[in-house]
Each structure stands twice: as C-alpha cells, then as structure tokens.
C-alpha cells in the first residue's frame, strides 16, 4: 500500500460513514459525463424534480450563481435540474447542470483563407453534479474523502466559524473529472451573504464524454491548482 493510501486509512480511523458522501457517490459519479443519464439515474432512484423555490437558500444560491455567470466577455448558458428524495433529509438536494460558453472567436490568424480547427472559437461545455445540504450542522469529514480518493486534500480552506472545505484530485480514477470539492458554511458566517446559503456541499465538474478538449482543460486546470474549496456555487 502506498504512503498516501496509508495516510488515508489512518485518517479514516474512528470516522463514521457519512450518508451524504455515499449518496453523492452513487448518484453523481457513475454517469457524471452525461447529464441525461444522471437525470435518469436520479429518477430511477426515486428522486423527484423540484424548482429552486423549494428552499429559500437554494433559490438564493442559484440566483447568485446566475449573476456570477453573467460575464459580458464570456457569456455562459446553463441548463439546470434540481432533485430531492421525497423521504430524504429535509434541506438536502442534488443539483445537476450543463454550462456552455464560447471562448474566443473564429479568426483566420495565418491569413491563408482557410479556417483551421485551431483558429475557431472554443465551445466549452462542462457538466456539474453536487449534493447540497442546507440544514447541515457539519461538513463531510475530510478523512472520508481521503480514504475514497486515496489522496490527501490538494488544497484546503480552514476558517472555523466561517467556511471550511477541501479539494481532492480524482482524475487518476475518474476520467473526465479533475477534482471533487467539499465545503461547509455555518449559520452566522459572513460567507452566507456572499454565497446565499449555510450548510454543506459536495460537488464536481466533468467534461462530457465526447468532449476530449474539455477533458484536457479540466486536467490542465487541476495541474494549475485552480480552486481550493471555492465559495460554493450552484454546481
């Protein structure tokens, strides 16, 4: 067993399982690169579609996310579905989404009169899936993530009373997905006003299975160390 795996096992000792992580793994992970299949999986598991108004903090979070996406330089479009288990814990949802944006513009940079593939605008598409627990009083223990991924957190954020969380690399065993993020914001935190919610989340963003370019971008972003437990957004 590798040193990293031994550290993960040691971190797990005495830590009880967290049903939220198991739910995320069973519903978000298997079809992470196909939104339609993830949607079908949720329906087959008995989850139901709801509107963002189903919970006030859910509505606030998604509203803030839409504002942040309104970038005039890189306009984005988002398709989103919100699901909850009818007999599940109050305040717990799974959000799946598809975000697309056109980066750059078509330009015949070499002036040969032929628009080559590298001279065309880049159509970026990313798929997100996350479990949100708006009634949580604690986040998912980082030892559980380390045990699952056999990795220590690549980045962490630790501001007790404000926001805590981490980012774990998963591209070594989850093709198309660079990392998994967790976060927890307690009630009364100044981050509530910035993000629209208090509670816990587990999220990931993946490239569609037919988009190798997006997959390469995801790996590149992880290599650059982007985003350690970002302030939670609607992905």
Backbone as a ProteinNet text record, in pm:
[ID]
protein_1_A
[PRIMARY]
XXXXXXXXXXXXXXXXXXXXXXXXXXXXXXXXXXXXXXXXXXXXXXXXXXXXXXXXXXXXXXXXXXXXXXXXXXXXXXXXXXXXXXXXXXXXXXXXXXXXXXXXXXXXXXXXXXXXXXXXXXXXXXXXXXXXXXXXXXXXXXXXXXXXXXXXXXXXXXXXXXXXXXXXXXXXXXXXXXXXXXXXXXXXXXXXXXXXXXXXXXXXXXXXXXXXXXXXXXXXXXXXXXXXXXXXXXX
[TERTIARY]
85	0	88.4	52.1	132.7	125.9	221.5	222.6	95.9	48.7	-73.1	-192.3	-201.2	-311.9	-306.7	-185.7	-172.3	-218.5	-183.3	-228.6	-380.3	-440.2	-585.2	-652.8	-598.6	-655.7	-643.1	-527.8	-507.8	-606	-630.6	-722.9	-864.9	-897.4	-1033.4	-1065	-963.7	-987	-1077.2	-1184.5	-1275.6	-1373.2	-1373.4	-1465.3	-1585	-1705.6	-1822.5	-1852.7	-1916.9	-1959.3	-2053.9	-2055.8	-2145.3	-2240.2	-2369.3	-2464.5	-2463.2	-2426	-2423.2	-2317.4	-2201.2	-2096.4	-2138.7	-2201.9	-2246.5	-2352.7	-2442.1	-2543.9	-2479.8	-2384.8	-2312.5	-2242.1	-2174.9	-2100.2	-2193.3	-2307.7	-2396.3	-2478.3	-2505.6	-2593.8	-2521.2	-2415	-2344.1	-2230.4	-2160.7	-2036.4	-2054.6	-2143.8	-2143.5	-2163.4	-2254.6	-2285.4	-2247.8	-2140	-2101.8	-2078	-2049.4	-2016	-2135.6	-2253.2	-2374.1	-2489.7	-2535.1	-2639.5	-2770.1	-2805.7	-2930.5	-2929.7	-2815.5	-2806.8	-2810.9	-2747.3	-2754	-2897.1	-2966.8	-3106.8	-3190.7	-3168.5	-3242.5	-3210.1	-3084.9	-3044.2	-3115.3	-3124	-3193.1	-3340.7	-3403.4	-3543.5	-3565.4	-3476.9	-3489	-3469.4	-3392.6	-3368.5	-3481	-3583.7	-3698.2	-3693.4	-3587.5	-3579.6	-3675.1	-3719.4	-3815.4	-3759.6	-3799.1	-3758.5	-3836.3	-3767.9	-3832.3	-3778.1	-3844.3	-3798.3	-3704.6	-3628.1	-3533.7	-3603.8	-3731.6	-3807.9	-3846.6	-3808.2	-3840.5	-3774.7	-3665.5	-3595.6	-3540.5	-3559.6	-3515.9	-3366.4	-3283.7	-3140.2	-3098.2	-3171.2	-3146.6	-3172.6	-3283.4	-3316.6	-3211.2	-3164	-3063.4	-2932	-2892.5	-2766.3	-2767.3	-2874.2	-2880.6	-2890.7	-2956.4	-2965.9	-2827.8	-2749.2	-2613.7	-2528.4	-2544.3	-2466.5	-2497.5	-2623.8	-2660	-2597.9	-2594.4	-2531.4	-2382.8	-2315.8	-2172.3	-2142.3	-2238.7	-2218.3	-2239.8	-2295.6	-2327.2	-2203.3	-2109	-1983.9	-1996.2	-1996.3	-2014.3	-1904	-1785.2	-1674.8	-1691.2	-1740	-1761.7	-1902.8	-2003	-2140.9	-2160.8	-2226.2	-2248.4	-2396.9	-2427.3	-2562.9	-2562.7	-2669.1	-2674.8	-2810.3	-2806	-2924.9	-2912.3	-3015.5	-3004.3	-3126.1	-3101.2	-3208.3	-3182.2	-3289.5	-3280.9	-3365.3	-3307.2	-3373.3	-3368.8	-3472.8	-3468.7	-3539.5	-3500.6	-3563.4	-3685.9	-3804.6	-3926.2	-3918.7	-3850.9	-3840.2	-3699.9	-3623.4	-3487.6	-3482	-3362.3	-3346	-3393.7	-3455.2	-3500.3	-3381.5	-3399.6	-3295.2	-3183.8	-3199.2	-3092.8	-3136.3	-3051.4	-3081.7	-2960.8	-2986.5	-2880.9	-2908.7	-2807.8	-2816	-2726.9	-2781.7	-2700.8	-2715.5	-2610.4	-2618.9	-2525.2	-2554.1	-2471.4	-2443.3	-2316.4	-2276	-2197.8	-2234.8	-2165	-2128.7	-2017.3	-1970.3	-1881.4	-1886.9	-1799	-1680.7	-1561.8	-1440.5	-1366.9	-1344	-1275.7	-1370.7	-1312.8	-1393.2	-1316.4	-1391.6	-1327.2	-1237	-1113.4	-1019.3	-915.1	-903.2	-803	-669.3	-602.7	-482.7	-365.3	-355.8	-242.7	-274.6	-396.7	-433.9	-433.5	-450.2	-447.7	-586.1	-685.3	-819.6	-893.5	-829.8	-893	-898.7	-1018.2	-1035.1	-1001.5	-883.4	-839.4	-904.6	-897.2	-962.9	-911.3	-779.4	-722.2	-753.6	-813.3	-849.3	-997.1	-1067.6	-1209.9	-1232.3	-1342.5	-1378.3	-1395.1	-1363	-1369	-1504.2	-1581	-1710.1	-1690.4	-1685.4	-1660.7	-1792	-1795.6	-1912.3	-1864.3	-1923.7	-1890.4	-2019	-2012.9	-2127.8	-2099.6	-2195.4	-2177.2	-2278.3	-2237.2	-2328.2	-2282.6	-2376.5	-2339.9	-2453.7	-2417.7	-2515	-2505	-2620.1	-2628	-2715.5	-2666.6	-2738.9	-2755.1	-2869.7	-2891	-2923.5	-2947.9	-2976.2	-2858.2	-2745.5	-2630.1	-2573.3	-2527	-2456.7	-2307.5	-2267.1	-2125.6	-2102.7	-1979.9	-1945.9	-1906.9	-1878.6	-1829.7	-1685.5	-1655.5	-1521.6	-1417.6	-1308.5	-1207.3	-1142.5	-1139.5	-1081.3	-1156.6	-1288	-1367.2	-1330.6	-1305.1	-1263.8	-1125.2	-1036.3	-900.9	-903.5	-990.1	-999.2	-1055.3	-1155.1	-1216.6	-1120	-1053.8	-969.5	-826.6	-789.2	-651.3	-556	-606.4	-526.9	-550.9	-449.3	-471.1	-527.6	-594.4	-652.2	-544.1	-572.1	-476.5	-473.4	-587.7	-597.7	-706.8	-692.3	-793	-821.5	-936.5	-970.9	-1022.5	-968.7	-999.8	-1015.8	-1136.7	-1170	-1286.7	-1256.9	-1362.7	-1462.2	-1588.9	-1693.7	-1730	-1649.9	-1677.4	-1699	-1592.8	-1602.7	-1487	-1517.7	-1415.8	-1442.9	-1340	-1359.5	-1227.5	-1235.8	-1115.6	-1140.6	-1031.5	-1033.4	-947.2	-1003	-931.4	-918.8	-798.1	-776.2	-842.1	-912.5	-977.2	-953.2	-877.3	-862.4	-789.1	-718.6	-647.5	-742.1	-866.5	-959.9	-1098.7	-1120.6	-1248.3	-1221.8	-1207.1	-1177.6	-1278	-1224.2	-1309.5	-1339.7	-1297.9	-1324.1	-1191.9	-1161.9	-1033.2	-1035.3	-1142.8	-1142.4	-1284	-1290.4	-1413.2	-1390.4	-1488.7	-1476.3	-1581	-1545.2	-1640.6	-1634.6	-1742.9	-1745.3	-1851.9	-1830.1	-1928.9	-1927.6	-2045.9	-2062.9	-2165	-2125.1	-2220	-2310.7	-2423.8	-2512.5	-2438.5	-2463.4	-2397.3	-2265.5	-2216.4	-2090.5	-2108.3	-2006.4	-2014.9	-2024.1	-1988.5	-1997	-2141	-2233.6	-2373.7	-2423.2	-2388.8	-2431.4	-2366.6	-2245	-2172.6	-2218.8	-2263.3	-2298.5	-2447.5	-2522.4	-2666.5	-2708.8	-2613.8	-2656.3	-2564.2	-2618.8	-2539.9	-2565.4	-2465.4	-2479.7	-2357.6	-2375.9	-2263.9	-2288.7	-2180.6	-2193.4	-2077.8	-2104.5	-2002.4	-2027.9	-1930	-1952.4	-1836.5	-1866.2	-1761.7	-1808.8	-1714.3	-1742.7	-1667.7	-1737.7	-1679.1	-1694.1	-1604.6	-1617.3	-1712.1	-1796.3	-1879.5	-1793	-1848.3	-1769.6	-1719.7	-1789.9	-1749.8	-1669.5	-1622.3	-1550.3	-1410.2	-1318.6	-1181.9	-1113.7	-1146.4	-1083	-1120.1	-1248	-1288.9	-1222.5	-1204.7	-1136.8	-993.7	-925.7	-789	-782.3	-883.2	-885.3	-898.9	-987.4	-1008.7	-882.1	-807.2	-681.6	-581.5	-581.5	-490.2	-520.3	-650.6	-688.5	-645.6	-659	-618.4	-468.5	-393.4	-248.4	-207.9	-284.6	-255.7	-299.7	-369.3	-409.5	-526.3	-616.1	-726.8	-831.1	-878.2	-998.6	-988.7	-944.3	-948.2	-1075.4	-1167.3	-1294.7	-1348.3	-1373.7	-1426	-1549.4	-1579.5	-1706.9	-1813	-1898.9	-1992.3	-2075.8	-2089.6	-2174.9	-2276.1	-2357.4	-2465.3	-2420.8	-2293.6	-2251.9	-2222.4
-119.2	0	123.9	224.7	345.7	427.1	520.4	607	690.7	734.8	816.3	734.7	609.1	523.9	497.7	476.8	455	577.4	695.3	817.3	827.1	788.4	794.7	699.5	578.2	480.2	530.2	586.9	639.5	752.4	836.8	947.9	898.5	781.9	730.7	665.7	625.8	552.8	631.8	566.8	630.5	727.1	741.2	834	755.8	785.9	712.4	747.8	655	681.6	801.2	869.9	983.7	952	936.6	903.8	1003	1126.9	1227	1194.1	1149.4	1112.4	989.4	893.6	774.1	807.9	899.9	942.9	1009.8	1097.2	1164.7	1063	968.4	869.7	782.1	746.9	655	724	853.8	921.6	1019.5	1081.1	1178.5	1116.6	1020.2	973.6	884.5	783.2	685.7	744.7	841.7	899.7	1047.4	1081.6	1221.5	1293.4	1219.3	1281.1	1284.2	1254.8	1256.3	1303	1425.5	1482.2	1405.2	1361.4	1288.1	1157.2	1086.8	961.1	984.4	1091	1123.3	1154	1229.8	1261.4	1134.1	1042.9	916	834.5	836	762.3	817.3	948.3	1009.8	970.9	975.8	937.6	792.3	705.1	562.4	535.3	621.3	605.1	663.5	719	771.2	919	987.1	1131.2	1202.6	1323.4	1398.1	1536.2	1587.3	1722	1826	1929.4	2040.6	2171.1	2280.5	2413	2468.6	2569.1	2628.2	2695.6	2727.7	2789.5	2688.4	2561.7	2459.3	2488.4	2563.6	2600.4	2741.4	2831.2	2970.6	2986.3	2906.7	2919.9	2861.7	2763.3	2709.6	2817	2887.7	2995.4	3105.5	3140.6	3246	3204.8	3080.2	3031	3029.7	2978.9	2972	3111.7	3204.3	3341.3	3406.6	3387.1	3442.7	3379.8	3249.5	3181.3	3238.4	3267.8	3323.9	3461.3	3540.4	3672.3	3657.9	3564	3544.8	3494.3	3425	3374.4	3480.8	3594	3699.5	3781.7	3716.5	3780.1	3824.4	3955.3	4001.8	3955.6	3928.4	3883.8	3737.4	3655.6	3513.4	3474.7	3515	3481.9	3330.9	3287.8	3146.1	3114.9	2991.8	2942.1	2821.6	2810.2	2698.6	2631.1	2500.3	2416.6	2347.2	2355.3	2304.2	2221.6	2117.4	2037.6	2026.4	2033.4	2021.9	1903	1816.1	1692.7	1679.1	1614.6	1578.8	1445.3	1376.4	1249.2	1279.1	1234.2	1266.3	1225.3	1113.3	1067.4	1090.1	1177.7	1204.9	1314.9	1346.4	1451.9	1586.8	1664.8	1798.2	1884.4	1962.5	2055.6	1994.9	1868.5	1802.7	1786.2	1829.7	1829.8	1783.9	1737.6	1716.6	1809.8	1886.5	1976.7	1923.5	1915.1	1880.7	1993	2018.9	2127.6	2106.8	2179.5	2182.8	2328.8	2366.2	2503.8	2508	2599.2	2612.4	2758.6	2776.8	2911.8	2905.1	3008.6	3020	3107.6	3050.2	3120.7	3165.8	3295.4	3348.6	3362.6	3375.2	3389.6	3331.1	3298.3	3247.5	3355.4	3318.4	3415.6	3344.5	3387.4	3331.3	3396.9	3347.7	3414.7	3408.4	3301.1	3291.2	3349	3397.2	3466.1	3380.1	3247.6	3162.6	3142.4	3209.1	3198.9	3072.9	2991.1	2867	2871.1	2847	2850	2711.1	2700.9	2574.6	2552.2	2427.6	2394.8	2480.3	2506.8	2586.1	2735.1	2775.1	2915.4	2940.8	2836.6	2850.9	2877.2	2943.4	2967.8	2834.3	2835	2713.5	2705.8	2602.6	2583	2496.7	2558.5	2488.3	2438.6	2312.4	2254	2176.6	2204.1	2134.6	2089.7	1972.8	1916.7	1913.8	1959.1	1962.1	1874.4	1818	1743.3	1765.6	1797	1821.1	1792.4	1751.2	1732.9	1852.6	1912.8	2030.6	1998.2	2028.7	2002.2	2134.3	2197.5	2330.6	2330.1	2214.2	2205.4	2147.2	2130.1	2064.6	2148.5	2078	2144	2110.1	2028.6	1994.3	1950.5	1966	1922	1775.3	1723.1	1586.5	1581.8	1483.8	1475.7	1455.4	1532.6	1519.2	1381.7	1310.2	1176.2	1080.2	1099.6	1014.7	1038.8	1164.2	1195.5	1139.1	1148	1095.2	944.4	878	733	691.6	764.3	731.3	755.4	869.1	908.5	857	803.5	765	883.1	1001.3	1123	1210.2	1278.6	1386.5	1504.9	1594.1	1709.6	1788.4	1822.1	1902.3	2045	2092.1	2226	2223.9	2305.7	2314.5	2459.8	2480.8	2610.9	2585.7	2656.4	2628.9	2759.6	2810.9	2931.7	2898.3	2839.5	2795.5	2908.2	2872.6	2971.4	3048.3	3030.6	3100	3001.5	2931	2834	2735.2	2606.8	2503.6	2412.9	2346	2254.9	2212.6	2145.4	2097.7	2053.7	2028.3	1981.6	1857.1	1751.1	1624.6	1589.1	1554.8	1510.5	1374.9	1360.7	1232.5	1188.5	1266	1232.8	1100.9	1051.6	925	805.4	822.4	709.7	750.5	878.1	926.1	1006.3	940.3	1011.2	1123.8	1235.9	1349.4	1440.4	1403.4	1484.2	1511.3	1637.9	1672.9	1658.5	1706	1705.7	1702.9	1673.9	1680.1	1781.4	1867.5	1971.7	1952.2	1987.4	1992	2129.4	2165.4	2291.4	2289.9	2369.1	2385.8	2529.5	2590.2	2727.8	2725.2	2757.7	2756.6	2879	2867.2	2983	3095.8	3218.3	3332.7	3369.1	3285.8	3314.9	3431.6	3515.7	3622.1	3568.1	3440.9	3380.9	3353.7	3354.1	3330	3438	3562.5	3672.4	3663.2	3610.3	3602.3	3486.8	3378.1	3257.9	3228	3284.6	3262.2	3146.3	3075.1	2958.7	2930	2855.5	2793.2	2643.8	2565.5	2420.8	2358.7	2239.5	2162.3	2126.7	2105.4	2064.6	1973.3	1888.6	1806.8	1824.4	1870.3	1897.8	1849.2	1836.5	1808.6	1860.6	1886.5	1929.6	1838.8	1792.2	1695.5	1742.6	1693.1	1715	1610.6	1648.8	1547.7	1438.7	1319	1204.7	1224.8	1304	1323.2	1450.6	1512.2	1638.3	1621.5	1572	1549.8	1681.7	1785.8	1915.1	1964.5	1947.6	1991.7	1907.3	1778.6	1692.3	1738.7	1772.4	1820.2	1949.8	2037.2	2161.6	2134.1	2039.4	2007.8	1960.6	1874.6	1826.2	1940.2	2029.7	2142.2	2236.9	2257	2344.7	2285.8	2152.6	2088.7	2099.6	2082.7	2093.9	2232.9	2331.1	2468	2497.5	2400.9	2419.2	2513	2515.8	2611	2567.1	2660.7	2643.3	2546.5	2590.7	2505.9	2535.7	2439.6	2456.8	2596.4	2628.6	2759.4	2788.9	2916.5	2950.4	2873.4	2799	2712	2786.9	2726.4	2781.7	2677.9	2706.7	2616.1	2495.2	2468.9	2345.4	2239.5
0	0	0	-80.6	-91.7	36.2	48.9	166.6	172.9	56.9	54	102.3	55.5	97.1	247.5	300.4	444	521.9	473.1	538.8	535.9	421.5	409	506.5	518.1	610	753.7	785.8	920.6	950.6	849.7	869	892.8	837.9	846	979.5	1054.4	1177.5	1271.6	1313.6	1407.9	1346.1	1214.3	1148.1	1095.3	1138.8	1088.8	943.9	873.8	736.8	733.4	622.6	603.6	488.1	514.7	407.9	292.7	320.8	213.3	109.4	154.8	60.7	-19	48.6	-22.2	-125.7	-93	-189.4	-309.8	-284	-391.5	-481.4	-420.9	-499.1	-583.3	-529.6	-601.2	-709.2	-694.2	-789.3	-881.7	-835.3	-918.5	-999.2	-940.7	-1000.8	-1123.9	-1122	-1231.8	-1370.8	-1384.9	-1516.5	-1521.7	-1454	-1438.2	-1570.8	-1679.7	-1807.8	-1902.8	-1849.6	-1931.5	-1844.1	-1865.3	-1780.8	-1791.4	-1911.5	-1930	-1852.4	-1853.1	-1779.9	-1628.9	-1583	-1439.9	-1399.8	-1483.5	-1457.2	-1448.2	-1542.2	-1541.5	-1416.8	-1374.5	-1255.3	-1131.6	-1121.1	-1007.8	-1006.1	-1123.4	-1131	-1093.4	-1140.4	-1110.1	-961.3	-894.3	-751	-666.5	-732.5	-660.1	-627.8	-674.2	-651.6	-746.2	-708	-787.9	-821.2	-938.3	-980.3	-900.7	-857.8	-788.1	-844.5	-810.3	-850.6	-744.7	-782.6	-688	-571.5	-588.4	-480.3	-372.7	-389.4	-290.3	-155.9	-158.8	-34.3	-52.6	44.7	26.6	1.8	67.4	46.2	-87.7	-135.1	-269.2	-372.9	-357.4	-450.8	-447.4	-327.5	-314.8	-378.4	-357.2	-412	-564.2	-622.8	-768.6	-829.5	-760.8	-811.4	-815.3	-710.9	-707.8	-816.8	-837.7	-941.6	-1079.2	-1105.9	-1236.5	-1256.3	-1150.8	-1160.5	-1191.3	-1124.8	-1146.2	-1286.4	-1346.5	-1482.1	-1588	-1550.1	-1645.8	-1678.7	-1745	-1784.4	-1930	-1956.7	-2095.1	-2190	-2135.4	-2221.1	-2260.8	-2167.1	-2193.4	-2148.7	-2225.3	-2186.5	-2178.7	-2071.8	-2048.1	-2047.8	-2081	-2071.6	-1978.3	-1895.9	-1803	-1807.2	-1820	-1804.9	-1670.5	-1588.2	-1451.9	-1412.6	-1335.7	-1276.2	-1126.5	-1049	-903.7	-860.4	-780.3	-739.2	-587.6	-532.2	-390.6	-371	-264.3	-230.5	-143.8	-184.7	-108.2	38.2	65.9	203.4	259.3	195.6	239.8	343.5	391.2	491.5	439.4	525.8	487.4	448.9	344.6	303.5	221.8	178.3	101.9	-43.7	-135.2	-277.7	-357.4	-478.3	-576.8	-693.9	-731.3	-845.4	-956.1	-1075.5	-1192.1	-1293.8	-1367.2	-1463.3	-1580.9	-1685.1	-1805.6	-1836.7	-1832	-1858.4	-1988.8	-2075.5	-2203	-2226.1	-2295.1	-2327.2	-2450.4	-2530.7	-2646.7	-2606.5	-2612.1	-2572.7	-2698.9	-2708.3	-2825.8	-2943.6	-3063.2	-3184.8	-3303.5	-3408.8	-3529.4	-3589.6	-3622.3	-3679.6	-3764.6	-3888.4	-3980.4	-3949.8	-3844.7	-3795.3	-3892	-3973.9	-4065.8	-4203.5	-4223.2	-4346.5	-4471.2	-4454.1	-4573.5	-4635.2	-4577.4	-4632.3	-4592.5	-4510.8	-4463.5	-4311.9	-4257.6	-4113	-4055.7	-3997	-3939.9	-3803.3	-3755.7	-3629.7	-3514.6	-3513.9	-3405	-3417.1	-3527.3	-3545.5	-3516	-3474.6	-3445.4	-3296.5	-3265.4	-3126.6	-3054.2	-2927.5	-2846.5	-2778.1	-2808.9	-2744.9	-2620.5	-2504.7	-2379.3	-2320	-2282.7	-2216.8	-2094.5	-1979.5	-1856.4	-1787.8	-1725.7	-1656.2	-1506.2	-1428	-1283.7	-1212.2	-1100.5	-1014.1	-870.9	-784.4	-645.8	-550	-430.7	-323.8	-230.6	-200.3	-114.7	4.6	122.5	246.2	320.9	299.9	355.4	504.5	561.4	704.1	781.5	714.4	777.9	891.5	994	1103.7	1101.5	1004.2	987.7	844.3	797	663.2	661.9	544	530.3	580.5	663.4	722.8	612.2	613.3	507.8	503	616.1	615.9	526.4	513.5	424.8	279.3	244.5	107.3	79.2	176	156.1	141.2	218.4	207.6	72.3	23.7	-104.7	-220	-220	-332.6	-321.7	-206.2	-174	-194.1	-169.2	-181.7	-58.9	-13.6	80.4	3.4	70.3	2.7	-69.4	-196	-272.2	-219.5	-174.4	-117.1	-11.6	89.8	194.8	227.4	285	339.7	479.7	577.1	717.2	793.1	790.2	863.7	956.7	1072.7	1163.7	1193.4	1189.9	1211.3	1086.5	978.9	853.8	738.2	699.8	591.4	601.8	579.6	576.5	456.5	410.4	297.7	237.3	124.3	58.5	-84.1	-154.5	-292.7	-302.8	-362.2	-378.4	-525.4	-568.6	-706	-727.8	-840.3	-871	-1014.6	-1092.6	-1234.1	-1255.5	-1151.9	-1165.8	-1169.3	-1121.8	-1129.6	-1178	-1209.7	-1261.3	-1389.2	-1503.1	-1628	-1654	-1699.2	-1732	-1616.2	-1495	-1375.7	-1306.3	-1285	-1224.6	-1073.2	-1009.2	-863.1	-807.2	-678.7	-600.1	-489.3	-467.6	-367.4	-257.8	-136	-27	38	104.4	176	283.6	386.4	492.6	539.5	542.6	590.2	703.5	826.7	937.4	935.2	1001	1013.7	1085.2	1041.8	1101.4	1037.4	945.8	878.2	781	766.3	665.8	523.7	503.6	370.6	328.7	423.1	387.8	292	320.6	233.8	96.3	90.3	-37.3	-123.7	-59.9	-135.1	-136.6	-41.9	-37.5	48.9	108.4	185.9	303.3	398.3	503.4	493.1	526.2	516	451.5	395.8	341	195	123	-16.5	-55	-156	-222.6	-371.5	-447.3	-588.9	-675.2	-803.7	-902.2	-1037.3	-1125	-1260.9	-1356.6	-1459.8	-1553	-1696.4	-1781.2	-1924.6	-1981.6	-2077.5	-2143.6	-2204.3	-2213.5	-2261.7	-2403.7	-2485	-2624.2	-2644.1	-2535.8	-2546	-2489.3	-2571	-2525.1	-2491.3	-2565.2	-2538.4	-2399.9	-2362.3	-2229.8	-2121.8	-2150.7	-2054.2	-2034.5	-2142.7	-2132.1	-2052.6	-2074.3	-1998.6	-1850	-1814.9	-1674.7	-1607.5	-1675.7	-1619.4	-1607.1	-1704.7	-1701	-1586.7	-1561	-1451.4	-1318.4	-1306.1	-1181.5	-1162.2	-1269.8	-1261.3	-1215.3	-1258.8	-1219.1	-1077	-1014.5	-876	-860.2	-957.1	-951.3	-850.6	-769	-689.2	-574.2	-460.3	-341.5	-265.9	-267.4	-196.4	-220.3	-346.9	-380.2	-296.3	-282.2	-221.4	-297.3	-230.5	-301.4	-402.3	-520.6	-623.5	-662.1	-760.8	-795	-873.6	-885.4	-949.9	-847.2
[MASK]
+++++++++++++++++++++++++++++++++++++++++++++++++++++++++++++++++++++++++++++++++++++++++++++++++++++++++++++++++++++++++++++++++++++++++++++++++++++++++++++++++++++++++++++++++++++++++++++++++++++++++++++++++++++++++++++++++++++++++++

